[in-house]
Amino acid sequence: MTRREFQEVVSAALDELPPEFQDAIHNLDIQVRWAPTPEERRRGRLLPGHDLFGIYMGIPITRRTSGYGMVVPDVIIIYQRSHEHACRTRQEMIEQARQTLLHEIGHYMGIDEDRLRELGVG
C-alpha cells in the first residue's frame, strides 16, 4: 500500500470516529509514518519484537493548566508498517487505524492504559 493510500485509510478511520471524539480534538496533528524511530519505541515502552501502531506525544488535556497556550500542536503518529503487518484487507486496516486513533486520542484526553483496555481500545 502506498503512503497516500494509507493516509486515506487513516482519514477514513478518523471520519468514522464518534462525533464526541471528533469534537474533542483541538490543536492536534495526526501524522502517518512508516515505522517508529528508536526514540518513539522507547517512549512507547515497546518490547523487542513488538509493533507500535501509534503514539501520542503531548500534554493530555487533563494535565493542562491555565498557563497552557500558544503551544505547538500535540501529535498522534500512526505507523503504516505495523498496520500492514497486522491487517489483510483495507477494511481491517481502517478498523485497526480507528482503534489506534481511539487509543491515542484517549491518551490525549488523559485516559491511562488500564482504562483504555476497560473501554475496549487497549
Sequence and secondary structure as in RCSB ss.txt:
>XXXX:A:sequence
MTRREFQEVVSAALDELPPEFQDAIHNLDIQVRWAPTPEERRRGRLLPGHDLFGIYMGIPITRRTSGYGMVVPDV
IIIYQRSHEHACRTRQEMIEQARQTLLHEIGHYMGIDEDRLRELGVG
>XXXX:A:secstr
  HHHHHHHHHHHHHTS HHHHHH  SEEEEEESS  HHHHHHTT  TT    EEEES  GGG  TT  S   EE
EEEEHHHHHHH SSHHHHHHHHHHHHHHHHHHHTT  HHHHHHTT  
